[in-house]
Amino acid sequence: MKAHPTNQGRRRRPWRGVGAVAVVALMLAGCASPRVGTAPATPSATTQRSAPDPVTVYAESRLASMTLRQKVASLLMLHRPGVDGAALRAFVERYELGGLILMGDNIPQGMAALRAETDEISPDPGLPVLTATDEEGGIVRRLPEDSAPGAEQLKQEDPDATRAAFAGRAALLKQAGISLNFGTVADVTADPKSFIYDRVLGATPADASSRVAASVAGQKGAVLSTLKHFPGHGEVEADSHVGIPTTPVSLADWRVRDEPPFVAGVKSGADVVMFGHLVYSAVDSEPASLSAVWHRILADDVGFNGVTVTDDLRMLQDSGLPQYQDPGENAVKALAAGNTMLLFVLGADPSQDGVDPDRVIDAVVSAVSAGRIPLGQIDEDALKLLELRRSVAVGGD
């Protein structure tokens, strides 16, 4: 698969021109005459304009044809139960989604049946919907055929075993037609009471870092990889599926204990980072998934400017806290904070889940019109995802 062109990311800047000093230098170079009796110098590789990236050209063309509502809809990744590929495709087309997450209730028996299902999902093969799943191995496993060891075993073994395990499961995912794996847990903890303990790849920052890097490397070329749950679930024991876990851990301590595995995964080439619904109260009072502070830390300190995605935003509602009961407002805050993509895991009838995708899209469109989210940010997020989706298409099988 072709490397994602935005993996190292475009930073959000008001202008992306050549620096003034460089402009002057190029002007002077262009005005200088060759010495008498010598042929004109051939422009160096650094002064020649590089050919445009065809993936970016394609994505920019598609973006130019989209309405604001279509751009916003393309930032959604939703779930719908069932193994009927045609029904899933209709669901994608109904909301013009950019992604679909497959849970256990979407996985039929047998790889051939699953591949037939996923092949039917994308309305446009040239711009496939991102099909994602959580294939960590071990206790979080969607594919019955994935017999490779999970974290409980891998954290006892050499990092090469992690690379081999994730290479094997990535090959299965590719065979199944799944393009994005929410599979690399970059959290770290030595606390057996922690909700995430059985899923981490190391009990120390160094051990977790080496295996996280190996996990990402093992998936490269087969599926897009994800690091989760930034900024790190290992500092809390509570389960973020039923509440908003909070820790008083300082930013300085976070840098020592929790940051290293994410840095290692980014350096290894991770394509996506998932934000957790976790509050580090010494850093920000908002959950990281809604925190502009944590998004700046990911970009400026960890060095990742690629695609980010929230953990399931339904989890915020499931916390029972009144400030998170409006899914549209949660979506607005998540995008305003810096997320590229919004994840909602819904049932067969989304309206019965308290989440109406149309109303979520309406809320974001209204927020853009009101100036709460800059239109330029929506354009940049939509372009990143268009590029990622196009890179999946041109990567082939």
KOLRO-918835 format. One record per residue: x, y, z of N, C-alpha, C in turn. Coordinates in steps of 0.1 Angstrom, whole numbers, padded with zeros to 4 digits, always signed. Layout:
XYZXYZXYZ...
***
This chain:
+0008-0012+0000+0000+0000+0000+0009+0012+0000+0005+0022-0008+0012+0035-0009+0012+0042+0005+0024+0047+0009+0024+0055+0021+0014+0066+0021+0008+0069+0032-0002+0079+0032+0005+0093+0032+0002+0101+0022+0009+0113+0020+0009+0123+0031-0001+0122+0040-0002+0132+0051+0002+0125+0064+0009+0114+0064+0013+0107+0076+0021+0116+0085+0031+0123+0080+0038+0133+0087+0031+0147+0087+0021+0147+0079+0011+0158+0081+0014+0172+0077+0004+0179+0073+0005+0193+0070+0000+0200+0083+0008+0209+0089+0004+0217+0100-0006+0227+0095-0015+0230+0104-0025+0241+0101-0018+0254+0102-0015+0260+0090-0009+0274+0090-0017+0282+0080-0017+0295+0083-0025+0304+0074-0019+0305+0060-0006+0303+0059+0001+0304+0046+0012+0294+0045+0013+0287+0034+0023+0277+0033+0033+0280+0021+0038+0292+0021+0047+0296+0010+0061+0293+0013+0070+0297+0003+0084+0296+0005+0089+0308+0014+0098+0306+0023+0103+0317+0031+0109+0328+0023+0109+0340+0029+0113+0352+0022+0127+0351+0017+0136+0346+0026+0150+0344+0022+0152+0335+0010+0144+0324+0010+0145+0315-0001+0140+0321-0014+0130+0329-0013+0124+0336-0025+0135+0345-0031+0141+0353-0022+0152+0362-0027+0163+0354-0034+0167+0343-0028+0178+0335-0033+0174+0330-0047+0162+0325-0048+0158+0319-0061+0157+0330-0072+0153+0342-0068+0152+0353-0078+0166+0357-0083+0175+0358-0073+0189+0361-0077+0195+0351-0086+0192+0338-0082+0198+0327-0090+0192+0328-0105+0179+0331-0106+0173+0332-0119+0178+0343-0127+0183+0354-0121+0188+0366-0128+0203+0365-0132+0210+0356-0126+0224+0355-0128+0227+0350-0142+0237+0355-0149+0240+0351-0163+0251+0340-0162+0251+0330-0171+0262+0320-0171+0275+0327-0175+0286+0321-0171+0299+0326-0175+0300+0324-0190+0308+0334-0197+0310+0333-0211+0317+0320-0215+0312+0313-0225+0319+0301-0230+0314+0289-0223+0305+0290-0214+0300+0278-0207+0285+0277-0210+0280+0265-0209+0266+0262-0211+0258+0266-0199+0246+0270-0200+0238+0274-0189+0237+0262-0179+0238+0265-0166+0237+0254-0156+0224+0248-0156+0224+0235-0154+0211+0227-0153+0206+0229-0139+0193+0233-0137+0188+0235-0124+0190+0223-0115+0193+0225-0103+0195+0214-0093+0182+0208-0090+0182+0197-0084+0170+0190-0080+0162+0198-0070+0170+0206-0062+0163+0214-0051+0156+0226-0057+0160+0231-0069+0153+0242-0074+0142+0238-0085+0142+0226-0089+0132+0221-0098+0119+0219-0091+0108+0222-0097+0095+0220-0091+0092+0205-0092+0089+0199-0081+0086+0185-0081+0072+0183-0087+0070+0171-0093+0057+0168-0099+0047+0166-0088+0035+0171-0091+0024+0170-0081+0021+0156-0077+0018+0154-0065+0014+0140-0060+0000+0137-0066-0001+0126-0074-0014+0123-0080-0025+0120-0070-0021+0115-0058-0031+0113-0047-0037+0126-0043-0028+0136-0040-0033+0149-0036-0041+0156-0047-0036+0155-0059-0043+0162-0070-0058+0156-0071-0059+0143-0070-0072+0137-0070-0081+0141-0059-0075+0141-0047-0082+0145-0035-0087+0160-0035-0078+0169-0040-0082+0183-0041-0093+0185-0051-0093+0177-0062-0103+0178-0072-0117+0174-0066-0116+0163-0059-0129+0158-0052-0134+0168-0042-0125+0173-0034-0129+0183-0024-0135+0195-0031-0130+0200-0042-0136+0212-0048-0150+0210-0053-0154+0197-0055-0168+0194-0060-0178+0191-0048-0173+0192-0036-0181+0188-0024-0188+0200-0018-0200+0198-0013-0207+0209-0006-0201+0208+0009-0205+0218+0017-0200+0218+0031-0206+0206+0038-0219+0203+0035-0225+0192+0042-0218+0179+0038-0214+0177+0026-0207+0165+0022-0194+0164+0028-0187+0175+0029-0174+0175+0036-0175+0171+0051-0185+0177+0057-0187+0173+0071-0191+0158+0073-0200+0153+0064-0204+0139+0064-0192+0130+0062-0183+0134+0054-0171+0126+0051-0162+0125+0063-0164+0133+0073-0156+0132+0085-0161+0122+0096-0172+0115+0092-0179+0106+0101-0175+0092+0098-0173+0084+0108-0171+0069+0107-0182+0064+0117-0192+0056+0111-0203+0051+0119-0203+0036+0118-0211+0030+0127-0213+0016+0127-0228+0013+0126-0231+0002+0118-0244-0003+0117-0243-0018+0118-0251-0025+0126-0250-0039+0127-0255-0046+0114-0250-0059+0112-0255-0067+0101-0243-0071+0092-0246-0082+0085-0236-0087+0076-0240-0087+0061-0250-0078+0058-0255-0077+0045-0248-0065+0039-0239-0068+0029-0230-0058+0023-0239-0047+0016-0249-0051+0010-0258-0041+0003-0264-0031+0013-0269-0037+0024-0275-0028+0034-0265-0019+0040-0252-0024+0042-0242-0015+0048-0238-0004+0037-0238-0008+0025-0235+0002+0014-0246+0013+0014-0259+0009+0015-0270+0018+0015-0268+0028+0027-0264+0023+0038-0262+0031+0050-0251+0041+0048-0240+0037+0041-0229+0046+0038-0234+0057+0028-0241+0052+0018-0246+0062+0008-0256+0072+0014-0264+0067+0023-0275+0075+0029-0269+0087+0036-0258+0085+0043-0252+0096+0050-0239+0102+0044-0235+0096+0033-0222+0100+0025-0210+0100+0035-0209+0088+0041-0198+0087+0052-0184+0085+0046-0175+0089+0054-0161+0086+0050-0155+0073+0056-0162+0068+0066-0158+0055+0072-0169+0047+0078-0166+0034+0079-0175+0024+0085-0167+0015+0094-0171+0014+0107-0164+0005+0116-0172-0008+0117-0164-0019+0115-0170-0032+0116-0168-0038+0130-0179-0041+0137-0178-0047+0150-0181-0062+0148-0182-0069+0160-0184-0084+0159-0197-0087+0152-0207-0079+0153-0220-0082+0146-0219-0079+0131-0208-0075+0126-0206-0073+0112-0198-0084+0105-0193-0093+0113-0183-0103+0108-0190-0116+0106-0192-0120+0093-0198-0133+0090-0188-0144+0092-0192-0157+0092-0183-0168+0093-0176-0170+0080-0163-0170+0081-0155-0173+0068-0150-0160+0062-0137-0161+0058-0131-0149+0052-0137-0146+0038-0141-0156+0031-0147-0153+0017-0159-0145+0019-0168-0148+0028-0180-0141+0030-0178-0127+0035-0168-0125+0044-0164-0112+0048-0159-0103+0037-0151-0109+0028-0145-0101+0017-0156-0097+0007-0166-0106+0005-0177-0103-0004-0185-0091+0002-0186-0091+0015-0194-0081+0022-0186-0067+0021-0173-0067+0024-0166-0055+0024-0164-0049+0009-0163-0058+0000-0162-0054-0014-0175-0046-0019-0186-0049-0012-0199-0043-0016-0201-0030-0010-0193-0027+0001-0197-0015+0009-0194-0002+0002-0183-0001-0005-0179+0012-0010-0186+0016-0023-0193+0027-0023-0200+0031-0036-0191+0034-0047-0179+0039-0044-0169+0044-0054-0156+0037-0051-0152+0027-0059-0139+0020-0057-0127+0029-0058-0129+0040-0066-0117+0049-0067-0115+0057-0054-0125+0058-0046-0124+0065-0033-0132+0057-0022-0126+0046-0018-0133+0037-0009-0135+0043+0004-0146+0039+0010-0148+0042+0024-0138+0035+0033-0133+0042+0043-0124+0035+0052-0131+0025+0060-0128+0012+0059-0134+0002+0067-0124-0002+0078-0129+0000+0090-0120-0002+0102-0126-0013+0111-0117-0018+0120-0121-0027+0130-0110-0027+0141-0114-0033+0153-0104-0034+0164-0099-0048+0164-0087-0050+0157-0081-0063+0157-0068-0062+0165-0069-0062+0178-0057-0062+0187-0051-0076+0188-0060-0086+0187-0056-0100+0191-0059-0102+0206-0059-0114+0210-0062-0117+0224-0076-0115+0227-0079-0107+0238-0093-0105+0242-0101-0095+0234-0094-0088+0225-0101-0079+0215-0098-0084+0201-0107-0092+0196-0104-0099+0183-0118-0100+0176-0118-0095+0163-0130-0096+0155-0130-0108+0145-0118-0111+0140-0117-0122+0130-0114-0135+0137-0123-0145+0136-0121-0158+0142-0108-0165+0137-0104-0161+0125-0092-0167+0119-0079-0162+0125-0079-0151+0133-0067-0145+0139-0063-0153+0151-0054-0162+0149-0049-0171+0160-0036-0166+0166-0031-0154+0160-0018-0149+0165-0020-0144+0180-0009-0144+0188-0010-0140+0202-0014-0126+0203-0021-0123+0215-0024-0109+0218-0014-0104+0228-0018-0092+0234-0009-0085+0243-0004-0093+0255-0013-0101+0261-0010-0108+0273+0002-0117+0271+0003-0123+0259+0014-0132+0256+0026-0124+0251+0023-0114+0242+0034-0107+0235+0042-0099+0244+0037-0094+0255+0045-0085+0264+0055-0094+0272+0054-0107+0271+0064-0116+0277+0075-0120+0267+0073-0116+0255+0082-0120+0244+0090-0109+0238+0100-0113+0230+0108-0103+0222+0099-0095+0213+0102-0082+0210+0094-0074+0201+0093-0080+0187+0102-0089+0183+0100-0095+0170+0088-0103+0169+0084-0109+0181+0071-0117+0181+0059-0108+0179+0060-0096+0184+0049-0086+0182+0048-0082+0167+0059-0080+0161+0059-0076+0147+0053-0088+0139+0057-0100+0142+0052-0112+0134+0037-0113+0136+0032-0112+0149+0018-0113+0152+0010-0103+0144+0014-0091+0144+0007-0080+0138+0008-0081+0122+0019-0086+0117+0020-0088+0103+0010-0099+0099+0008-0109+0107-0001-0119+0103-0015-0114+0104-0019-0107+0114-0033-0102+0115-0035-0091+0104-0025-0083+0101-0027-0073+0090-0030-0080+0077-0023-0091+0074-0025-0099+0062-0040-0104+0062-0045-0109+0073-0059-0113+0073-0068-0102+0071-0066-0090+0077-0074-0079+0075-0075-0074+0060-0063-0074+0054-0062-0071+0040-0070-0081+0032-0068-0093+0035-0076-0104+0028-0091-0102+0029-0095-0097+0041-0109-0095+0044-0114-0082+0038-0106-0073+0032-0110-0061+0026-0112-0050+0036-0105-0051+0048-0105-0041+0058-0093-0033+0057-0094-0019+0057-0083-0011+0054-0076-0004+0066-0083-0003+0077-0078+0004+0088-0080-0004+0101-0069-0006+0108-0069-0014+0121-0067-0005+0133-0078-0005+0141-0076+0002+0154-0070-0008+0164-0058-0013+0161-0053-0025+0168-0041-0023+0177-0034-0011+0176-0022-0010+0185-0025-0002+0197-0025-0009+0208-0027-0002+0221-0014+0003+0226-0012+0017+0226+0000+0023+0230+0000+0028+0244-0011+0024+0252-0011+0027+0266-0001+0018+0273+0003+0022+0285+0013+0015+0293+0009+0015+0307+0009+0003+0314+0006+0002+0328+0011-0011+0333+0015-0011+0346+0019-0023+0353+0009-0026+0364-0003-0019+0364-0013-0021+0374-0023-0032+0369-0024-0043+0375-0033-0054+0371-0048-0050+0373-0050-0039+0381-0064-0035+0384-0069-0026+0372-0060-0021+0364-0064-0012+0353-0072-0019+0343-0082-0012+0338-0091-0017+0328-0083-0022+0315-0072-0015+0313-0065-0017+0300-0053-0027+0302-0051-0032+0314-0039-0039+0317-0037-0051+0308-0047-0059+0305-0046-0071+0297-0044-0068+0282-0045-0055+0278-0043-0052+0264-0031-0044+0261-0023-0040+0271-0011-0032+0268+0000-0041+0264+0010-0036+0256+0021-0043+0251+0033-0043+0260+0032-0036+0271+0044-0035+0280+0040-0028+0293+0046-0033+0304+0044-0027+0317+0053-0015+0320+0063-0013+0312+0071-0001+0314+0071+0007+0301+0075+0020+0301+0075+0027+0289+0085+0022+0278+0096+0017+0283+0106+0011+0273+0100-0002+0267+0095-0011+0275+0089-0023+0269+0078-0020+0260+0069-0012+0264+0057-0008+0256+0062-0002+0243+0071+0007+0243+0076+0015+0232+0081+0005+0221+0089-0004+0225+0096-0013+0215+0085-0022+0208+0075-0026+0216+0065-0035+0210+0055-0027+0202+0052-0015+0206+0043-0006+0198+0049-0003+0185+0062+0000+0185+0069+0003+0172+0069-0010+0163+0071-0021+0169+0071-0034+0162+0057-0037+0156+0046-0034+0164+0033-0036+0159+0030-0028+0147+0033-0015+0147+0031-0006+0136+0039-0011+0123+0052-0015+0126+0060-0020+0115+0054-0032+0108+0049-0041+0117+0043-0053+0112+0031-0051+0103+0024-0041+0105+0012-0038+0097+0014-0030+0084+0026-0024+0083+0029-0015+0072+0028-0023+0058+0022-0017+0049+0020-0023+0036+0008-0031+0034+0001-0034+0045-0011-0043+0044-0023-0035+0048-0023-0029+0060-0034-0020+0064-0029-0008+0071-0037+0002+0072-0034+0014+0079-0034+0011+0094-0025+0016+0102-0024+0013+0116-0028+0025+0125-0032+0022+0137-0037+0032+0146-0031+0031+0160-0027+0042+0166-0022+0041+0180-0034+0046+0189-0036+0039+0200-0047+0043+0209-0043+0040+0223-0048+0046+0233-0058+0057+0233-0052+0069+0239-0047+0078+0230-0040+0090+0234-0048+0099+0243-0042+0104+0254-0028+0104+0258-0024+0092+0266-0032+0083+0268-0028+0071+0276-0038+0067+0286-0043+0055+0285-0053+0049+0294-0047+0043+0307-0033+0041+0306-0027+0034+0317-0026+0041+0330-0029+0054+0331-0028+0061+0343-0041+0060+0351-0051+0053+0346-0064+0052+0353-0068+0037+0353-0076+0034+0364-0081+0020+0365-0095+0019+0358-0102+0030+0358-0116+0030+0354-0117+0027+0339-0129+0022+0335-0133+0019+0321-0140+0031+0315-0134+0037+0304-0140+0048+0298-0152+0045+0290-0156+0033+0289-0169+0029+0282-0181+0033+0291-0179+0035+0304-0190+0037+0313-0188+0050+0322-0178+0057+0319-0175+0069+0327-0164+0077+0320-0160+0088+0326-0149+0096+0321-0137+0095+0332-0128+0085+0330-0118+0084+0340-0109+0096+0341-0105+0099+0353-0097+0112+0356-0085+0108+0364-0074+0115+0360-0062+0113+0367-0055+0127+0370-0049+0129+0382-0042+0141+0384-0027+0142+0379-0023+0131+0372-0010+0130+0367-0005+0143+0360+0006+0148+0363+0011+0160+0357+0016+0158+0343+0018+0169+0335+0023+0167+0322+0038+0162+0322+0045+0166+0332+0059+0162+0333+0060+0147+0335+0051+0142+0344+0051+0127+0346+0045+0120+0334+0036+0126+0327+0030+0119+0315+0041+0118+0305+0050+0128+0304+0061+0127+0294+0070+0115+0297+0072+0112+0309+0081+0101+0313+0074+0088+0311+0062+0087+0315+0055+0074+0316+0047+0070+0304+0040+0080+0299+0029+0076+0289+0033+0081+0274+0041+0091+0273+0044+0096+0260+0052+0087+0251+0063+0080+0257+0072+0073+0249+0066+0063+0239+0056+0054+0243+0051+0045+0233+0044+0052+0221+0038+0063+0223+0032+0071+0212+0043+0076+0203+0053+0082+0209+0064+0087+0201+0070+0075+0193+0072+0064+0199+0078+0052+0192+0069+0048+0180+0056+0048+0182+0047+0044+0172+0046+0054+0160+0047+0066+0164+0047+0077+0153+0060+0075+0145+0071+0074+0152+0084+0072+0144+0084+0060+0136+0076+0050+0140+0076+0037+0132+0066+0039+0120+0059+0050+0119+0050+0052+0108+0036+0050+0110+0030+0051+0122+0016+0049+0124+0008+0059+0115-0003+0055+0110-0011+0063+0101-0022+0072+0108-0026+0067+0119-0038+0073+0126-0035+0073+0141-0040+0083+0149-0040+0083+0163-0054+0084+0168-0058+0076+0177-0071+0076+0183-0071+0083+0197-0080+0093+0199-0080+0100+0212-0090+0093+0221-0085+0092+0234-0094+0086+0244-0102+0096+0252-0113+0091+0258-0121+0100+0266-0116+0099+0281-0105+0106+0283-0097+0106+0295-0094+0120+0300-0096+0123+0312-0092+0136+0317-0079+0135+0325-0069+0143+0321-0057+0146+0328-0059+0160+0334-0064+0160+0346-0069+0173+0352-0058+0183+0354-0046+0179+0355-0035+0189+0356-0032+0195+0343-0037+0189+0332-0034+0195+0318-0046+0202+0313-0058+0196+0314-0070+0202+0309-0082+0195+0316-0092+0203+0318-0104+0198+0325-0113+0190+0315-0111+0191+0302-0119+0184+0292-0113+0170+0290-0121+0160+0286-0115+0148+0281-0106+0151+0269-0095+0142+0268-0085+0145+0257-0092+0145+0244-0103+0137+0242-0109+0137+0229-0116+0150+0225-0118+0159+0235-0124+0172+0233-0114+0183+0236-0102+0180+0237-0092+0190+0242-0082+0195+0231-0083+0208+0229-0073+0214+0220-0059+0213+0225-0058+0213+0238-0045+0213+0245-0038+0200+0241-0045+0189+0243-0039+0176+0240-0036+0174+0225-0044+0180+0216-0041+0179+0202-0029+0187+0199-0027+0198+0205-0014+0206+0203-0002+0198+0208-0004+0191+0219+0007+0183+0224+0011+0171+0215+0000+0165+0209+0003+0154+0199+0011+0160+0187+0007+0171+0183+0014+0177+0171+0028+0182+0174+0029+0190+0185+0041+0198+0187+0051+0189+0195+0047+0181+0204+0056+0173+0212+0058+0159+0207+0048+0152+0203+0049+0138+0198+0053+0138+0184+0049+0149+0177+0053+0150+0163+0044+0144+0153+0031+0142+0156+0022+0136+0147+0012+0147+0142+0011+0148+0129+0001+0158+0123-0008+0151+0113-0009+0138+0114-0017+0131+0104-0032+0130+0109-0039+0119+0105-0053+0118+0108-0055+0113+0122-0064+0120+0129-0068+0116+0143-0082+0113+0143-0086+0104+0152-0100+0100+0153-0104+0099+0168-0116+0102+0171-0121+0100+0185-0123+0085+0187-0122+0081+0200-0129+0069+0204-0144+0071+0202-0151+0060+0203-0166+0061+0201-0172+0072+0210-0178+0082+0203-0183+0094+0210-0196+0090+0217-0202+0079+0214-0213+0074+0223-0209+0072+0237-0196+0069+0239-0191+0067+0253-0193+0079+0261-0192+0091+0256-0194+0103+0263-0208+0104+0269-0218+0100+0260-0232+0100+0264-0234+0089+0275-0228+0078+0273-0229+0067+0283-0223+0070+0296-0215+0080+0297-0210+0084+0310-0221+0089+0320-0232+0094+0314-0243+0099+0322-0241+0114+0326-0230+0119+0323-0228+0133+0327-0236+0143+0318-0243+0152+0324-0252+0160+0316-0246+0168+0305-0233+0173+0307-0227+0181+0296-0223+0173+0284-0225+0160+0284-0221+0152+0272-0233+0145+0266-0245+0149+0269-0257+0142+0264-0262+0147+0250-0255+0157+0244-0259+0162+0231-0249+0157+0221-0252+0147+0213-0242+0142+0204-0237+0152+0194-0246+0161+0189-0242+0171+0180-0231+0181+0186-0234+0185+0198-0224+0193+0205-0211+0186+0208-0212+0173+0211-0199+0166+0213-0191+0165+0200-0198+0164+0189-0192+0163+0176-0185+0177+0173-0192+0188+0175-0187+0201+0173-0174+0203+0181-0175+0200+0194-0163+0202+0203-0151+0193+0199-0154+0181+0194-0144+0172+0190-0136+0177+0178-0144+0182+0168-0137+0188+0156-0130+0201+0160-0136+0209+0168-0130+0222+0171-0117+0219+0179-0116+0208+0186-0104+0205+0194-0093+0201+0185-0096+0195+0173-0086+0191+0164-0087+0177+0158-0097+0170+0161-0099+0157+0156-0102+0158+0141-0097+0148+0133-0100+0147+0119-0113+0140+0116-0115+0129+0124-0126+0120+0121-0134+0117+0134-0147+0116+0133-0156+0113+0145-0161+0099+0144-0160+0092+0154-0165+0078+0155-0177+0077+0163-0188+0071+0158-0200+0068+0165-0203+0053+0163-0205+0045+0173-0209+0031+0172-0224+0031+0175-0232+0028+0164-0246+0029+0165-0253+0015+0163-0265+0014+0167-0273+0002+0166-0280+0002+0152-0289-0008+0151-0296-0009+0138-0305+0003+0135-0310+0009+0145-0318+0022+0143-0311+0033+0150-0303+0041+0143-0295+0051+0150-0304+0061+0158-0316+0064+0154-0325+0073+0161-0328+0068+0175-0328+0054+0177-0331+0048+0190-0319+0049+0199-0307+0052+0194-0295+0053+0202-0293+0067+0208-0302+0076+0205-0300+0090+0209-0290+0097+0200-0287+0091+0189-0277+0098+0179-0284+0097+0165-0288+0108+0160-0293+0109+0146-0281+0115+0138-0275+0107+0129-0264+0112+0121-0267+0125+0113-0280+0126+0108-0283+0139+0101-0282+0151+0111-0287+0149+0123-0286+0160+0132-0272+0163+0137-0263+0153+0137-0249+0155+0140-0243+0164+0129-0246+0160+0117-0240+0167+0105-0246+0182+0105-0259+0183+0108-0265+0197+0109-0258+0205+0119-0255+0199+0131-0249+0207+0142-0235+0212+0138-0227+0203+0131-0214+0208+0127-0215+0218+0116-0224+0217+0106-0226+0227+0096-0230+0240+0102-0239+0240+0112-0243+0252+0118-0231+0258+0126-0223+0250+0132-0211+0255+0139-0201+0262+0130-0200+0257+0118-0191+0263+0108-0197+0276+0104-0210+0277+0101-0216+0289+0097-0216+0300+0108-0216+0295+0121-0215+0304+0132-0201+0308+0136-0191+0303+0129-0177+0306+0132-0171+0299+0143-0177+0288+0148-0172+0280+0159-0161+0271+0154-0162+0267+0142-0152+0259+0135-0149+0265+0122-0136+0269+0119-0133+0275+0107-0135+0266+0095-0140+0272+0084-0143+0264+0072-0130+0258+0067-0119+0265+0068-0106+0260+0064-0102+0248+0071-0106+0246+0084-0102+0234+0091-0110+0222+0086-0123+0225+0083-0131+0214+0077-0125+0210+0063-0121+0219+0055-0115+0216+0043-0102+0208+0044-0094+0212+0054-0081+0205+0056-0084+0190+0061-0094+0189+0071-0097+0176+0076-0102+0167+0065-0112+0172+0057-0118+0165+0046-0107+0161+0036-0098+0170+0033-0087+0166+0023-0078+0155+0029-0074+0156+0041-0066+0145+0047-0073+0132+0045-0086+0131+0048-0093+0118+0047-0095+0114+0032-0097+0124+0023-0098+0120+0009-0084+0114+0004-0073+0120+0009-0060+0115+0005-0058+0101+0011-0062+0099+0023-0060+0086+0029-0069+0075+0022-0081+0079+0019-0090+0069+0012-0084+0067-0002-0080+0077-0009-0074+0075-0022-0062+0066-0022-0054+0068-0012-0041+0060-0011-0045+0045-0009-0056+0042-0002-0060+0028-0001-0064+0023-0015-0071+0031-0023-0075+0027-0036-0063+0024-0045-0053+0033-0046-0042+0031-0055-0032+0021-0050-0034+0017-0037-0024+0007-0032-0028-0007-0037-0040-0008-0042-0044-0021-0048-0045-0032-0037-0047-0044-0042-0048-0056-0033-0034-0062-0031
***
